[in-house]
Amino acid sequence: MESVSVTEVIGFIAAVLTTGGFVPQVVKAIKTKSTKDISLGMYLTITLGVTLWLLYGILLRAAPVIVANGVTLILVSMMLVLKLKYK
């Protein structure tokens, strides 16, 4: 069994923190059914960027990058759906 490197541990910690930052916004939008203060352009840009980061991680076979951006893509996609639903 391979041991996890310090670099991978740092990557996973960074992934949890940066990805987790989107959770409160998604939860708030679901609870309040309001996204009026959310920028559609910003979330479209973030979604494209995260998709490219995910592809980059897949090409490098970098687990922290893949996991973080896979989960983040789900969260930012949820926000885009909520933004369109709760105009």
Residue pairs with C-beta under 8 A, 6 or more apart in sequence:
8 63
8 64
11 62
11 63
11 64
11 65
11 68
12 63
12 64
12 67
14 64
14 68
15 64
15 65
15 67
15 68
15 71
16 68
18 68
18 72
19 68
19 71
19 72
19 75
22 72
22 75
22 76
22 79
23 75
25 38
25 79
26 75
26 78
26 79
26 82
29 35
29 38
29 79
29 82
29 83
29 86
30 82
33 86
34 86
35 79
35 82
35 83
35 86
35 87
36 86
38 79
38 83
40 80
40 83
43 76
43 79
43 80
43 83
44 80
46 76
47 73
47 76
47 77
47 80
50 69
50 72
50 73
50 76
51 69
51 73
53 65
53 68
53 69
54 65
54 66
54 69
54 70
54 73
56 62
56 65
57 63
57 64
57 65
57 66
57 68
57 69
58 66
